[in-house]
Amino acid sequence: MDSGRAKLLTLEISMVITVTIIVFTIIQLSFLYKLNTYSATISSHTPCITYNPTTRVITVACQSARLADIYNQIHDDSILSKQSAGSGKIWFLSARLLVAKGATLHVDSMDTTWLKISSSTSITTTTTATALTRVNNIDVDGSLKIDSVKITSWDPLTSNYAITNGSRHDIGVGKPEATVPGIPRPYITIEADATGTTDITNSEIAYLGYEKGIFSGIGTAGLNYYGGGGSILRGNNIHDLYFGFYSSGVGRFLIENNQIHHNTIYGLDPHTGTHDMIIRNNVVHDNGQFGIICSLNCNNVTIENNEAYHDGNKSSGAAIMFSRNMTNSVARNNNIHDEPSAGISISASHDNQIYNNTISNSGVGINLKGSSNNRIHDNTFVNSGKGIDTSANPGLTNIIYNNHFVKSPSTTTLTGG
């Protein structure tokens, strides 16, 4: 090979090597740029996760974030700490956590098995706004996705779930409930102006919420939805909350296939203007007053294919209650048994349908009070103190027909009364 051709070949090889190095460098720089761009969202330079030590509030403003991102950003075990390594993935939260508008927080099995929220707040009173705003909680203005995890309160002094006291009692129509404030305990609240849904699936939610007393404006019941229309609760174990689930003014909501039990006051409490909700295929039991209660201007609520038992006591409570102007709603195909007071109670509610339910071994199958134009038919009552009780519903007409009574005294009228 002559020297000219050798020089040409050497030049070609050199150009190939140079181009290869340039391409590799571009790829590497692109990768580093993407990595740095992601890191910037959780770094101290342009953070979307911040912490205010004065208010003890963590704010998540990221399009998508996890507990591990919060931990990596804050680096303070007194705020958020890992309590186990390896497969345990247990976190201990000692602050309030705010999910900002437009942000999404994921609490799922990718980096979490159990989120413990500290009940320790150094609060000596429960009757002031200052005390209420210092309770550790999760506050959602954006979106929250909880899947296949456990979320509970935790008392670091006892190394166990936080226990609260407090109570409320109905003292008569037109009168406010009598309340006794309880010891503060963490809770989850979805705000009315939340920009996304809060979906909870395949998880355990327990030992949250407390009775705040007469102080208004902050929901501390346990699991509170003031917004988040279109959310889903599916396949969960929800227990030992103060209220179980509470909603106000929320629509397009699905609650299905959950175990809901041993909550202090109610199991499920769709309230004040809740609408277009489906409650189906749940097992609801051993709740302090009502298993499922829809109260105060709720409409288009379907309660179907649930099993309910052991709610309330002999003097009050029911598996299912329609209350204070619940309208255009349905309770059907439910299996209700061993309810000390009543299977289904309808109070000051109208234009609803109650059918194909089986109610057994209960104080009263169905009772009506101040309610009209409800259609009650094709229900089966077995071994209950009274099948249908209309004694507190004089002068109001309901359509009652084709019900079946087995060892249960029937109503005295088939229509009306």
C-alpha positions as CSV (number, residue, x, y, z in Angstrom):
1,M,0.0,0.0,0.0
2,D,1.5,3.4,-1.0
3,S,1.9,6.2,1.5
4,G,-1.0,8.2,0.1
5,R,-3.6,5.5,0.5
6,A,-2.3,4.7,4.0
7,K,-2.7,8.4,5.0
8,L,-6.2,8.4,3.6
9,L,-7.2,5.3,5.5
10,T,-5.7,6.7,8.7
11,L,-7.7,9.9,8.2
12,E,-11.0,7.9,7.7
13,I,-10.4,5.8,10.8
14,S,-9.7,9.0,12.8
15,M,-12.9,10.6,11.5
16,V,-15.0,7.6,12.5
17,I,-13.5,7.6,16.0
18,T,-14.1,11.3,16.3
19,V,-17.7,11.0,15.2
20,T,-18.2,8.1,17.6
21,I,-16.9,10.1,20.5
22,I,-19.1,13.0,19.6
23,V,-22.2,10.9,19.4
24,F,-21.4,9.2,22.7
25,T,-20.8,12.5,24.3
26,I,-24.1,13.9,23.1
27,I,-26.0,10.8,24.4
28,Q,-24.2,11.1,27.8
29,L,-25.0,14.8,28.0
30,S,-28.6,14.2,27.2
31,F,-28.9,11.5,29.9
32,L,-27.2,13.8,32.4
33,Y,-29.5,16.7,31.4
34,K,-32.6,14.5,32.0
35,L,-31.2,13.2,35.3
36,N,-30.4,16.7,36.4
37,T,-33.8,18.0,35.3
38,Y,-35.5,15.3,37.4
39,S,-33.2,15.9,40.3
40,A,-33.9,19.6,40.2
41,T,-37.6,18.9,41.0
42,I,-36.5,17.5,44.4
43,S,-33.3,19.4,45.0
44,S,-32.6,22.5,47.0
45,H,-32.1,24.6,43.9
46,T,-35.6,24.5,42.4
47,P,-37.6,22.4,44.9
48,C,-41.1,21.2,44.5
49,I,-40.9,19.7,48.0
50,T,-40.5,22.2,50.8
51,Y,-40.7,22.3,54.6
52,N,-41.7,25.2,56.8
53,P,-40.2,24.6,60.3
54,T,-42.5,27.3,61.9
55,T,-45.7,25.6,60.9
56,R,-44.2,22.1,60.6
57,V,-45.8,21.7,57.1
58,I,-44.3,19.7,54.3
59,T,-45.6,21.0,50.9
60,V,-45.5,18.7,47.9
61,A,-46.0,20.7,44.7
62,C,-44.5,18.1,42.3
63,Q,-46.4,16.8,39.3
64,S,-45.6,13.4,40.8
65,A,-43.8,12.5,44.1
66,R,-43.4,9.8,46.6
67,L,-42.5,9.5,50.3
68,A,-38.9,8.6,49.2
69,D,-38.7,11.9,47.3
70,I,-39.8,13.8,50.4
71,Y,-37.2,12.0,52.5
72,N,-34.4,12.6,50.0
73,Q,-35.2,16.3,49.8
74,I,-35.7,17.1,53.5
75,H,-33.0,14.9,55.0
76,D,-34.4,15.3,58.6
77,D,-35.4,12.2,60.6
78,S,-37.3,14.4,63.0
79,I,-39.7,15.2,60.2
80,L,-39.9,12.0,58.1
81,S,-37.8,9.0,59.0
82,K,-37.3,5.4,57.7
83,Q,-38.1,3.0,60.5
84,S,-36.9,-0.1,58.7
85,A,-34.6,-1.1,55.9
86,G,-35.1,-3.6,53.1
87,S,-38.5,-4.9,52.3
88,G,-40.2,-3.3,55.3
89,K,-40.4,0.2,53.9
90,I,-42.0,1.8,57.0
91,W,-42.1,5.6,57.3
92,F,-42.7,7.7,60.4
93,L,-44.2,11.2,59.7
94,S,-43.9,13.8,62.4
95,A,-45.3,16.8,60.5
96,R,-48.3,18.0,58.5
97,L,-48.2,17.0,54.9
98,L,-49.9,19.3,52.3
99,V,-50.4,18.1,48.7
100,A,-50.7,21.3,46.7
101,K,-53.0,22.1,43.8
102,G,-52.0,20.3,40.6
103,A,-49.6,18.0,42.5
104,T,-49.9,14.3,43.0
105,L,-48.5,12.3,45.9
106,H,-48.3,8.5,45.5
107,V,-48.2,6.4,48.7
108,D,-47.9,2.8,47.4
109,S,-46.0,-0.4,47.6
110,M,-43.1,0.9,45.4
111,D,-41.5,2.6,48.4
112,T,-44.0,2.1,51.3
113,T,-45.6,-0.7,53.2
114,W,-46.7,1.3,56.3
115,L,-47.0,5.1,56.9
116,K,-47.2,5.9,60.6
117,I,-48.3,9.4,61.4
118,S,-47.2,10.7,64.8
119,S,-49.9,11.7,67.3
120,S,-47.4,13.7,69.3
121,T,-48.1,17.4,68.9
122,S,-47.2,19.0,72.4
123,I,-50.8,20.2,72.5
124,T,-52.3,20.9,75.9
125,T,-55.8,22.0,74.7
126,T,-58.2,21.0,72.0
127,T,-60.5,24.0,72.1
128,T,-58.5,26.6,70.1
129,A,-57.6,27.0,66.4
130,T,-53.9,26.9,67.3
131,A,-54.3,23.4,68.7
132,L,-56.3,22.1,65.8
133,T,-53.8,23.4,63.2
134,R,-50.9,21.7,64.9
135,V,-52.2,18.2,64.7
136,N,-50.3,16.1,62.2
137,N,-52.4,15.3,59.2
138,I,-52.5,14.8,55.4
139,D,-54.2,17.7,53.7
140,V,-55.0,17.3,49.9
141,D,-55.5,20.3,47.6
142,G,-54.2,18.3,44.7
143,S,-54.4,14.5,44.2
144,L,-53.5,11.5,46.4
145,K,-53.1,7.9,45.2
146,I,-52.9,5.3,48.0
147,D,-52.5,1.7,47.0
148,S,-51.5,-1.5,48.8
149,V,-50.2,0.1,52.0
150,K,-51.1,0.7,55.6
151,I,-51.7,4.2,57.0
152,T,-52.3,4.7,60.7
153,S,-51.7,7.0,63.6
154,W,-48.8,6.2,65.9
155,D,-48.1,7.2,69.5
156,P,-44.3,7.3,70.0
157,L,-44.8,7.4,73.8
158,T,-46.6,4.0,73.9
159,S,-45.1,2.6,70.6
160,N,-48.7,1.7,69.6
161,Y,-51.6,3.1,67.7
162,A,-52.9,6.5,69.1
163,I,-56.1,6.2,71.1
164,T,-58.5,9.0,71.5
165,N,-61.6,9.7,73.6
166,G,-64.4,12.2,73.1
167,S,-68.0,11.7,72.1
168,R,-71.1,13.2,70.5
169,H,-74.7,12.6,71.2
170,D,-78.0,13.6,69.5
171,I,-80.1,15.5,72.0
172,G,-83.1,16.1,69.9
173,V,-84.5,17.5,66.6
174,G,-83.4,21.1,66.0
175,K,-80.7,21.0,68.6
176,P,-77.0,20.8,68.0
177,E,-75.3,17.5,69.0
178,A,-73.7,17.5,72.4
179,T,-70.0,16.9,71.9
180,V,-67.0,16.2,74.2
181,P,-63.6,17.0,72.6
182,G,-61.2,14.1,72.4
183,I,-57.4,13.8,72.4
184,P,-56.1,15.0,69.0
185,R,-55.1,12.3,66.6
186,P,-53.9,12.4,62.9
187,Y,-56.4,12.5,60.1
188,I,-56.7,12.8,56.2
189,T,-58.7,15.6,54.6
190,I,-59.4,16.2,51.0
191,E,-60.3,19.9,50.5
192,A,-63.3,21.2,48.6
193,D,-61.2,22.8,45.9
194,A,-58.9,19.7,45.4
195,T,-57.8,19.6,41.7
196,G,-57.7,15.8,41.5
197,T,-59.1,12.6,43.0
198,T,-58.0,10.8,46.1
199,D,-58.2,7.1,45.3
200,I,-57.6,4.5,48.0
201,T,-57.3,0.9,47.0
202,N,-56.2,-2.4,48.6
203,S,-55.1,-0.6,51.8
204,E,-55.6,-0.5,55.5
205,I,-56.7,2.9,56.9
206,A,-57.0,2.8,60.7
207,Y,-56.8,4.7,64.1
208,L,-57.3,8.2,62.7
209,G,-59.5,11.1,63.6
210,Y,-60.9,12.6,66.8
211,E,-63.8,14.6,68.2
212,K,-62.9,18.3,67.9
213,G,-65.9,19.6,69.8
214,I,-67.9,22.6,68.7
215,F,-65.0,24.3,66.9
216,S,-65.9,24.5,63.2
217,G,-64.0,24.8,59.9
218,I,-61.6,21.9,60.2
219,G,-62.7,18.3,59.6
220,T,-60.9,15.9,62.0
221,A,-63.2,12.9,61.7
222,G,-60.7,10.5,60.2
223,L,-61.1,10.2,56.4
224,N,-62.8,13.4,55.2
225,Y,-63.8,14.2,51.6
226,Y,-64.9,17.8,51.0
227,G,-63.8,17.5,47.4
228,G,-62.2,15.0,45.1
229,G,-65.3,14.2,43.1
230,G,-64.8,11.0,41.1
231,S,-62.7,9.3,43.7
232,I,-62.6,5.6,44.4
233,L,-62.4,3.6,47.6
234,R,-62.0,-0.1,46.7
235,G,-60.8,-3.2,48.5
236,N,-59.7,-1.5,51.8
237,N,-59.8,-2.3,55.4
238,I,-61.1,0.8,57.1
239,H,-61.4,0.5,60.9
240,D,-61.0,2.2,64.3
241,L,-61.4,5.7,62.9
242,Y,-63.5,8.3,64.8
243,F,-65.9,8.6,61.9
244,G,-65.2,6.0,59.2
245,F,-65.6,7.8,55.9
246,Y,-67.2,11.3,55.8
247,S,-68.1,13.4,52.7
248,S,-69.7,16.7,52.1
249,G,-70.8,18.0,48.7
250,V,-69.0,15.3,46.8
251,G,-70.3,13.6,43.7
252,R,-69.4,10.7,41.3
253,F,-67.9,8.6,44.1
254,L,-67.5,4.8,44.2
255,I,-67.1,2.8,47.4
256,E,-66.9,-0.9,46.9
257,N,-65.5,-4.2,48.2
258,N,-64.3,-2.7,51.5
259,Q,-64.3,-4.0,55.1
260,I,-65.6,-1.1,57.3
261,H,-65.7,-1.8,61.0
262,H,-65.2,-0.8,64.6
263,N,-65.3,2.9,63.8
264,T,-66.4,5.0,66.9
265,I,-69.4,6.8,65.4
266,Y,-70.3,5.8,61.8
267,G,-68.9,3.4,59.2
268,L,-69.8,5.4,56.1
269,D,-71.2,8.9,56.4
270,P,-72.0,10.6,53.0
271,H,-73.2,14.0,54.3
272,T,-74.5,17.4,53.3
273,G,-75.2,17.4,49.6
274,T,-73.3,14.3,48.7
275,H,-74.7,13.0,45.4
276,D,-74.3,10.4,42.7
277,M,-72.5,7.9,44.9
278,I,-72.4,4.1,44.7
279,I,-71.8,2.1,47.9
280,R,-71.7,-1.6,47.0
281,N,-70.3,-5.0,48.0
282,N,-68.9,-3.8,51.3
283,V,-69.0,-5.6,54.7
284,V,-69.9,-3.0,57.4
285,H,-70.1,-4.0,61.0
286,D,-69.5,-3.2,64.7
287,N,-69.7,0.6,64.2
288,G,-70.7,2.7,67.2
289,Q,-74.0,4.2,65.8
290,F,-74.7,3.6,62.1
291,G,-73.1,1.4,59.6
292,I,-74.1,3.5,56.6
293,I,-75.8,6.9,57.1
294,C,-76.6,9.4,54.4
295,S,-77.8,12.6,55.9
296,L,-78.7,16.2,55.0
297,N,-79.8,16.7,51.4
298,C,-78.0,13.7,49.9
299,N,-79.4,12.4,46.6
300,N,-78.9,9.8,43.9
301,V,-77.1,7.5,46.3
302,T,-77.2,3.7,45.6
303,I,-76.5,1.3,48.5
304,E,-76.5,-2.3,47.2
305,N,-75.2,-5.8,47.8
306,N,-73.7,-4.9,51.2
307,E,-73.6,-7.0,54.3
308,A,-74.1,-5.1,57.6
309,Y,-74.4,-6.3,61.2
310,H,-73.7,-5.3,64.8
311,D,-74.0,-1.5,64.4
312,G,-75.3,0.8,67.2
313,N,-77.1,-0.5,70.2
314,K,-80.7,-1.5,71.3
315,S,-81.8,2.1,71.7
316,S,-80.2,3.7,68.6
317,G,-78.4,3.0,65.4
318,A,-79.1,1.0,62.2
319,A,-77.3,-0.8,59.4
320,I,-78.5,1.8,56.9
321,M,-80.1,5.2,57.5
322,F,-81.7,7.7,55.2
323,S,-81.8,11.0,57.1
324,R,-82.8,14.6,56.7
325,N,-84.0,15.0,53.2
326,M,-82.2,12.2,51.5
327,T,-84.0,11.8,48.1
328,N,-84.1,9.8,44.9
329,S,-81.8,7.1,46.4
330,V,-81.9,3.3,46.5
331,A,-81.1,0.6,49.1
332,R,-81.4,-2.9,47.5
333,N,-80.1,-6.4,47.7
334,N,-78.4,-5.8,51.1
335,N,-78.0,-8.6,53.6
336,I,-78.6,-7.1,57.1
337,H,-78.6,-9.1,60.2
338,D,-78.1,-8.9,64.0
339,E,-78.7,-5.2,64.2
340,P,-79.8,-4.4,67.8
341,S,-82.0,-1.4,66.9
342,A,-83.0,-1.4,63.2
343,G,-82.0,-2.8,59.9
344,I,-83.0,0.3,57.8
345,S,-84.2,3.6,59.2
346,I,-85.8,6.3,57.0
347,S,-86.2,9.7,58.7
348,A,-87.5,12.9,57.0
349,S,-86.5,11.5,53.6
350,H,-88.6,11.1,50.5
351,D,-88.9,9.6,47.0
352,N,-86.5,6.7,47.7
353,Q,-86.7,3.0,46.9
354,I,-86.1,0.2,49.4
355,Y,-86.3,-3.3,47.9
356,N,-85.0,-6.8,47.8
357,N,-83.2,-6.5,51.1
358,T,-83.0,-9.4,53.6
359,I,-83.2,-8.3,57.3
360,S,-82.9,-10.9,60.0
361,N,-82.4,-11.1,63.8
362,S,-82.8,-7.4,64.3
363,G,-84.9,-5.1,66.5
364,V,-86.9,-3.6,63.6
365,G,-86.6,-4.4,60.0
366,I,-87.5,-1.0,58.5
367,N,-88.8,2.0,60.4
368,L,-90.2,5.2,59.0
369,K,-90.3,8.6,60.7
370,G,-91.6,11.8,59.0
371,S,-91.0,10.3,55.5
372,S,-93.2,10.2,52.4
373,N,-93.5,8.7,48.9
374,N,-90.9,6.0,49.5
375,R,-91.5,2.6,47.8
376,I,-90.8,-0.3,50.1
377,H,-91.3,-3.7,48.5
378,D,-90.0,-7.2,48.1
379,N,-88.0,-7.2,51.3
380,T,-87.7,-10.2,53.5
381,F,-87.8,-10.0,57.3
382,V,-86.8,-12.9,59.4
383,N,-87.0,-13.3,63.2
384,S,-87.1,-9.6,63.9
385,G,-89.0,-7.7,66.6
386,K,-91.1,-5.9,64.0
387,G,-90.9,-6.1,60.2
388,I,-91.9,-2.6,59.2
389,D,-92.7,0.1,61.8
390,T,-94.7,3.1,60.6
391,S,-95.9,4.2,64.0
392,A,-93.8,7.4,63.9
393,N,-95.1,8.3,60.4
394,P,-98.7,9.3,60.8
395,G,-100.5,11.0,57.9
396,L,-97.7,10.4,55.4
397,T,-98.0,8.1,52.5
398,N,-95.5,5.5,51.4
399,I,-96.0,2.7,49.0
400,I,-95.4,-0.6,50.9
401,Y,-96.1,-3.9,49.2
402,N,-95.1,-7.5,48.5
403,N,-92.8,-7.8,51.5
404,H,-92.3,-11.2,53.2
405,F,-92.4,-11.7,57.0
406,V,-91.0,-14.8,58.7
407,K,-91.4,-14.8,62.5
408,S,-91.5,-11.0,62.3
409,P,-94.8,-9.0,62.9
410,S,-95.8,-7.2,59.7
411,T,-96.7,-3.6,59.4
412,T,-100.4,-2.8,60.0
413,T,-100.8,-1.1,56.7
414,L,-99.7,-2.1,53.2
415,T,-99.9,1.4,51.8
416,G,-99.7,4.7,53.5
417,G,-99.0,5.3,57.1
